[in-house]
Structure formats: C-alpha cells, structure tokens
C-alpha cells in the first residue's frame, strides 16, 4: 500500500488540490479578479470575475457541492492513472 501511495502521490495530490479548489477557492478567486479589474480597468477581467462569482455561488448553494468536488477529484485521479498506465503499455515517455 505504501509503495502504491508513493508511486501515485503526485497525481493524488493534484486531484485533491483541484477538488479542494472547487470547494473553497472559486469565490476568493472571483474577489481577486474583482480587485484586479479595479486596479487595471480591463473589461475581460470583469468578465472573468463574473464567471467565477456565478460558478462559485451556484456551486456553493447546491446541496451536492461536496459530493461533486469529491467526484471531480476522483475522476481526475482515475483519468490520470489511466493515462499513466497506457503510456507504460505503449512505451511512451511521460
């Protein structure tokens, strides 16, 4: 088990960080874009703020929010494992 964890710890860490970002990071990212818009005055930054604010808000009020974050992290982990195993089979370097 320890060998398996050491072998896949990078993929596991990345997928957990993405799931955690979806759970806690969307609304703070929207705040960063909002402040950046006031600092720069660029309209596309405000559009990014609007997108992150809407997604962060609607995801946070959805009752399945935590489950979706966990499932997203799990799917990313499984896809990365599949890609890693396929590159070993074909002999490609990753």
C-alpha positions in Angstrom: 0.0 0.0 0.0 2.8 2.4 0.9 4.5 1.7 -2.4 1.3 2.3 -4.3 0.9 5.7 -2.5 4.5 6.7 -3.2 4.1 5.7 -6.8 0.9 7.9 -7.3 1.3 10.6 -4.7 1.8 13.4 -7.3 -1.4 12.5 -9.2 -3.3 12.1 -5.9 -2.1 15.5 -4.6 -3.0 17.3 -7.8 -6.5 15.8 -7.9 -7.1 16.6 -4.2 -5.9 20.2 -4.7 -8.3 20.6 -7.7 -11.2 19.2 -5.6 -10.3 21.5 -2.7 -10.1 24.5 -5.1 -13.6 23.7 -6.3 -14.9 23.6 -2.8 -13.1 26.6 -1.3 -11.3 28.6 -4.0 -13.8 29.8 -6.6 -15.3 32.7 -4.6 -11.8 34.0 -3.4 -10.6 33.8 -7.0 -13.6 35.9 -8.0 -12.6 38.5 -5.4 -9.1 38.6 -6.8 -10.4 39.2 -10.3 -12.8 41.9 -9.0 -9.9 43.8 -7.3 -7.7 43.3 -10.4 -10.4 44.8 -12.5 -10.5 47.9 -10.4 -6.7 48.1 -10.5 -6.3 47.6 -14.3 -9.7 48.7 -15.7 -9.7 45.8 -18.2 -13.2 44.6 -19.1 -12.2 41.0 -19.7 -11.0 40.7 -16.1 -14.5 41.8 -15.0 -16.0 39.0 -17.2 -13.7 36.5 -15.5 -14.9 37.9 -12.2 -18.5 37.4 -13.2 -17.9 33.8 -14.3 -16.0 32.8 -11.2 -18.6 34.6 -9.0 -21.5 32.9 -10.6 -20.0 29.4 -10.7 -18.7 29.8 -7.1 -22.0 31.0 -5.8 -24.2 28.4 -7.6 -21.9 25.6 -6.7 -21.8 26.6 -3.1 -25.6 26.7 -2.6 -26.1 23.4 -4.4 -26.7 20.6 -1.9 -24.5 18.2 -3.8 -21.5 20.6 -3.8 -19.2 18.4 -1.6 -20.1 15.3 -3.5 -19.4 16.9 -6.8 -16.0 18.1 -5.6 -15.0 14.7 -4.4 -16.3 13.0 -7.6 -14.4 15.5 -9.7 -11.1 14.8 -7.8 -11.7 11.1 -8.1 -12.4 11.3 -11.8 -9.3 13.4 -12.4 -7.2 10.8 -10.4 -8.7 7.9 -12.3 -8.1 9.5 -15.7 -4.5 10.4 -14.8 -4.0 6.8 -13.7 -5.4 5.5 -16.9 -3.2 7.8 -19.0 -0.1 6.8 -16.9 -0.9 3.1 -17.4 -1.5 3.4 -21.1 1.8 5.2 -21.6 3.6 2.3 -19.8 1.9 -0.1 -22.1 2.8 1.7 -25.3 6.3 2.6 -24.1 6.0 6.3 -24.4 7.8 8.6 -22.1 5.7 10.9 -20.0 
